Amino acid sequence: MKILALETSAKAVSAAVAEDGKILCSGYQDTGLTHSRTLMPIVEHIMQNTGLTMADIDAVAVAAGPGSFTGIRIGVSAAKGLAFAVDKPVVGVSTLAAMARNVSFSGGLVICAMDARRSQIYNALFEAKDGALTRLTPDRAIALADLAVELKDDPRHKIVVGDGARLCLDHLTEAGVACRLAPPHLIMQNAMSVALEAEVLAADGKLVSPQALEPVYLRPAQADRLRQK
């Protein structure tokens, strides 16, 4: 199965094509330009370089959240459009589950962290063993102080991954929770891991129609919060 994967959940943007656990091609950009400007040129570039067309793709995957509201909307909309145009299924991937795959080789506790502002992170915990991941918590928005309390007595080796990893590590270290950062080339979200996570979901029958794909937000958008006030 060939999967085209998109990752737009944070500042960086990336796309990748994977087939049966192998990354065929990928593109990554973190230059501060908007995803609406950079995503589709990356997709076009990797498709040209692999000699593939959308007709050759079996499914489109996207990091569906949590993450930046604008980034997630762009990624989900692009995935819907690409798949709908060629009548292909899609799969929404947890941003946090995908980033955990970056360090599945590490062993111990994987702490996924995206900066959610207001002293919170979007977070999920996974146990990594022999290259496999076991989810320990749902995706959630959690205060850094509460996470520190949760992990205080956990004896496992801990590795932190994601665009909020440095923020998370600094707070946990100050609270006496020993952990380490993922290697620099593995710390950020990327479409390669989205593609690999999507293959697992596809095998579990989680493919859906483009119309059924929805973004996943763990908190209401700031505009909605202000309107409710």
N, C-alpha and C positions, 0 to 999 in steps of 0.2 A: 504494500500500500504506500503510495506517495502522498505525503502531507505537506501542504504549504502552511507555514506558521507565521503569525504576526505577533509582535510584542511592542505595545505602546503605553504601558502602564505608568511609566515615570518619565524622567527627562530624556533618556536614551530611547532610540527606536531601532528595531531590527526585524528581519524576516529571514526565514530559512526554509529549505526543502529537505525532508527526510524520507527515507525509504527503509522499512524493516530494521529500524534501530541504527541506521547509518545516516549521517548528515551529508547530503550531496552538495549543498552550497548554502552559504549564509552571507548576510550583509548587516553591518552594525554602524550606527552613527550617533555620536553624542557631541553635537556642536552648538546646541542651543537653538537651532532652527525648529520651527513648529513641525509637529508630526504630519499635519495636513500637507506640508510642503515636501517632506522627506520620505514618507512611507512608500508611496507608490513608485517613485523612481528606484528605490531599493528593490522592490518586488520585480519591477521590469528588468532590472539589471541581472538579478540572479536567475530569472527565467530565461533570459537571453543566453547567459553563460552556460546554462545546463542544456540548452536546446529544447526546453520543454515549453508547452503551451498549457493554458488552464484546462484544456481538454484532457491532458495527460495526468492531471492532479485528481486524486481520488477523494480528498476531503480538505477543507480549509480549517485550520485551528487558530484560535486567538486567545491571548491572555484576557479573560473577560472580567477580571477584577479579583481582589480590590486594587485600588490605585488611583491615580489622578482622574478626576471626573471627565475632564476634557480628553485626556489621552485614551481612556477606556472607550469613550464614545466613538472616537476616531477609529480605533482598532476594530471594534465590533461592527461599525458601519461598513468599513472596508471589507471585512470578512464576509458580511452578508452580501455585499454587492458583487464581490468576486465569485462567490459560490452560486449565487442566484443566476448570474449571467450564463453559467455553463451547467446549471441543474446538478450541482454537487452538494453533498451534506457538509455540515459544519460541526465543530465541537468547541465548546467554551471551556477553557482550562483555568483553574485557579492559579493566579499569579504566584501565590505563595508555594503551592505544590510544585510548580515548575521550577522556581528558584531553588527549592530544596534539592532538586536533581543535580544542580551544579556541584554539590558536595556529598553526593550519596556514597562516595567511596570513603568518607572520612571516619566513619564509625562514631558512635556516641549520639549526643543530642544535637539536632540541627534546629537552630533558632532563626526563623525567617522574620525579617523586619523591614517594613516600609514606613517612612516617616508620615504619620497621619496628623502632625501638628498638635498643639495643645498638650504636650508631654505624653502623647499617645503614639503607638505604632499599630499598623496592621500586622498581625502576627499569626503564625501557626507553628506548632512544634511537631517535629518528626524524629523518630529514632532511625538511625542509619546503621545497618549491619550487613556486611558482606555484599555491599553494593545495592541493597534493597532498602526501601523506605517504608516505615510504618507510621501512619498518621496518629498523633496523640491528642490533638485538639482540633476543633473546627477552625476555620478562618474567623478572625475576630479583631475588633479594635480594642486594645487594652492599654491601660495606663502603665508607663514604664515602672512605676513604683509597685504596682500590683504584680507585674511580671517578675520583678526581683524577689518579692515575697514567695511567689510560686516556685521559683527555682533555687531558693536559698539553701535547701537541704538536699538537692539533687546531686548525687555523687558522680554522675556521668561526665565524660569529657564533652565540652560544649563548643560549638562553632556557630558563628553568626553570619548570615548571608542576607543580601538585599541592599537597596539604596539607603535604608535606614540603619545599616549594620553598625556604623561608627557611633551614631547617637545611642543605639541600644547597648553596645559594648561599654561605652563610657559610663552609662548609668548603672549597668550591672556590676561593673568593676568597683565603682564607688560604693555600691551596696554590699560588696564582699562576695559577689558571685564570679568565680573564675571562668573566663571564656576567651576565645580567640576569634579573630576575623578570618573569614575565608580568604584564600589567596587573591591578590588584586585582579587577576584575569578571570576569576570565577565569582566575584562578589556581587556583580550586578545581574539584574534580570536580562535574559536574552531569549531570542526566538528558537534557538537550538533546543533548549530545555523545554520550551513550550511544545515543540514538535514531538519530542520523546515522551512527554507526559500525555500528549494527545494520542499517541499510538496505543498506550495502555488503555485509555478511555475508549478508544474505538474498538479495541478487542473486547471490552466489556459491554459493548452495545450502546455506547453513549452518544453516538452520532445523531444529530437532529437536522431538521430542515433549516434553511437560512431564516425563515420567518419566525422560528421558535427560539432563535438565539437571543439572549438578553444579557445586558451588562449586570455585573454583581457589585452593588455598593453596600458597604457595611455601615455607612453613616449617610444621612441626608446631605445633599449639597448645601454649601454655605448660603446660597440664595434662598433655598427652601427653609433653612433654619431662621434666617432673618425674616422671612415672610410669616412664619409661624409666631415669631415674637410680636 
